[in-house]
Amino acid sequence: MTAYGFFPLRLPDGRTIDLALPTESADPVVNAYKSGQALNQYLIDLLLRFTRVGDRVLDLGCHVGTLSVPAACLGREVVAVDASRLHAAAVEASAHRNGIASLTVICCAIGAAEGEIAFNENGLWGMVAPGSDKSSAGSQCVPARRADALAMSVGWPSVDLVKMDIEGSEWAAIESLGDLLDGDRAPVLIYESNGMTFEIFDYTIRQLRERLEALRYRTYRVEGPRLIYCPPGELQPEAWLDLVALPPAWQRQLAGEIDSTWATEPMIQRCLEWGTSEHRNVREYLAQAMRSDATYPKDDPRITELRACLGREFPEDVVHV
């Protein structure tokens, strides 16, 4: 049985709550919160920007509740979902400790269809087994639920905000939201755009953005107070990045806060930052992304030099496993 300790977390309104965290964990996010570093504070900032007290928040891939628990304490109705029993139990412990009545925890994976699915437990990086709907080696069989069915199960006819950080299952989650993504009450989406996990599930950053645009959503990167439109074909230098997708009503409401294009210099600087990462898989991601038909300032001398450097490290004719 996993033991949990309680660690203080300060809310934007000045109150302090207790967050239940596994006492023994190699999870970097868990250990950051234990030491007082609120790595996901930006998610709380987005919560306050896009929701009001009483709004409904669906947190898909809630981890240990770094969004779900504060959101409920700040007056939102929250359904927190995670396929990891360890994570779900931590969020339940936080809800009990803080006396939260507006937080429902559901332990399941998110899928385009209801049923069962194989899930690989791996802490922060746990994910559904690709291409599988039954137990496979090294995995456990967990319930798979559609997001619209989860909302219906708690009596929600609509949702105001959906956060998705589910290691490549974001496409399935979008499909599973169904009619919740249509109409004037369509929710704001916050999703992790991770080219490496998307590839595992056989789709790309471009394809996901195109799918969202077919649903009348547009994807934006958050840069301070501004939202910058991310066209489907634009390069994402970051191997992973949380983006916001807005339905038409929010696009109109925030028109004055939206930039239609990302300035060239910030994009170049982001390429240089991620292209010189200490992590080999991150550099390899960018090398492959720069070989695609994505749009970016390819003729800038700094980009030319970076592409050459990455090309030497990751030759195009070499398959890396």
VENLINNOR-V879746 format. One record per backbone hydrogen bond with DSSP energy under -0.5 kcal/mol. CO is the residue of the C=O (numbers start at 1). NH is the residue of the N-H. If there is no record, write none. Layout:
co=CO nh=NH
co=CO nh=NH
This chain:
co=3 nh=23
co=5 nh=21
co=7 nh=19
co=9 nh=17
co=11 nh=14
co=15 nh=11
co=17 nh=9
co=18 nh=20
co=19 nh=7
co=21 nh=5
co=23 nh=25
co=27 nh=31
co=28 nh=32
co=29 nh=33
co=30 nh=34
co=31 nh=35
co=32 nh=37
co=33 nh=36
co=36 nh=38
co=37 nh=39
co=38 nh=41
co=40 nh=43
co=40 nh=44
co=41 nh=45
co=42 nh=46
co=43 nh=47
co=44 nh=48
co=45 nh=49
co=46 nh=50
co=47 nh=51
co=52 nh=55
co=55 nh=77
co=56 nh=160
co=56 nh=161
co=57 nh=59
co=57 nh=79
co=58 nh=60
co=58 nh=163
co=59 nh=61
co=59 nh=81
co=60 nh=165
co=62 nh=65
co=62 nh=66
co=65 nh=69
co=65 nh=70
co=67 nh=71
co=68 nh=72
co=69 nh=73
co=70 nh=74
co=71 nh=76
co=72 nh=75
co=75 nh=54
co=76 nh=78
co=77 nh=57
co=78 nh=80
co=78 nh=104
co=79 nh=59
co=80 nh=106
co=81 nh=61
co=81 nh=62
co=82 nh=108
co=83 nh=85
co=84 nh=88
co=85 nh=89
co=86 nh=90
co=87 nh=91
co=88 nh=92
co=89 nh=93
co=90 nh=94
co=91 nh=95
co=92 nh=96
co=93 nh=97
co=94 nh=98
co=95 nh=99
co=95 nh=100
co=96 nh=99
co=99 nh=101
co=102 nh=78
co=104 nh=80
co=106 nh=82
co=106 nh=108
co=109 nh=111
co=109 nh=145
co=115 nh=144
co=117 nh=142
co=118 nh=129
co=119 nh=121
co=119 nh=140
co=120 nh=127
co=122 nh=125
co=123 nh=126
co=127 nh=120
co=129 nh=132
co=136 nh=139
co=140 nh=119
co=140 nh=142
co=142 nh=117
co=143 nh=109
co=144 nh=115
co=145 nh=111
co=146 nh=150
co=147 nh=151
co=148 nh=152
co=149 nh=153
co=150 nh=154
co=151 nh=154
co=151 nh=156
co=152 nh=155
co=155 nh=157
co=160 nh=188
co=161 nh=58
co=162 nh=190
co=163 nh=60
co=164 nh=192
co=166 nh=169
co=168 nh=171
co=169 nh=173
co=170 nh=174
co=171 nh=175
co=172 nh=176
co=173 nh=177
co=174 nh=177
co=175 nh=178
co=176 nh=148
co=177 nh=180
co=178 nh=181
co=179 nh=182
co=180 nh=187
co=183 nh=186
co=188 nh=162
co=189 nh=245
co=190 nh=164
co=191 nh=193
co=191 nh=243
co=192 nh=194
co=193 nh=195
co=193 nh=241
co=194 nh=198
co=195 nh=199
co=196 nh=200
co=197 nh=201
co=198 nh=201
co=198 nh=203
co=199 nh=202
co=204 nh=208
co=205 nh=209
co=206 nh=210
co=207 nh=211
co=208 nh=212
co=209 nh=213
co=210 nh=214
co=211 nh=215
co=212 nh=215
co=212 nh=217
co=213 nh=216
co=218 nh=246
co=219 nh=230
co=220 nh=244
co=221 nh=223
co=221 nh=228
co=222 nh=224
co=223 nh=226
co=226 nh=223
co=227 nh=229
co=227 nh=259
co=228 nh=221
co=229 nh=231
co=231 nh=234
co=233 nh=295
co=235 nh=237
co=239 nh=195
co=239 nh=196
co=241 nh=193
co=241 nh=243
co=243 nh=191
co=244 nh=220
co=245 nh=189
co=246 nh=218
co=247 nh=250
co=247 nh=251
co=248 nh=252
co=249 nh=253
co=250 nh=254
co=252 nh=255
co=254 nh=257
co=255 nh=258
co=257 nh=227
co=259 nh=229
co=263 nh=267
co=264 nh=268
co=265 nh=269
co=266 nh=270
co=267 nh=271
co=268 nh=272
co=269 nh=273
co=270 nh=274
co=271 nh=275
co=272 nh=276
co=273 nh=276
co=274 nh=277
co=278 nh=280
co=279 nh=282
co=279 nh=283
co=280 nh=284
co=281 nh=285
co=282 nh=286
co=283 nh=287
co=284 nh=288
co=285 nh=289
co=286 nh=290
co=287 nh=291
co=288 nh=291
co=288 nh=292
co=289 nh=292
co=295 nh=235
co=296 nh=298
co=297 nh=300
co=300 nh=303
co=300 nh=304
co=301 nh=305
co=302 nh=306
co=303 nh=307
co=304 nh=308
co=305 nh=309
co=306 nh=310
co=307 nh=311
co=308 nh=312
co=309 nh=313
co=310 nh=314
co=315 nh=318
co=317 nh=319
co=318 nh=320
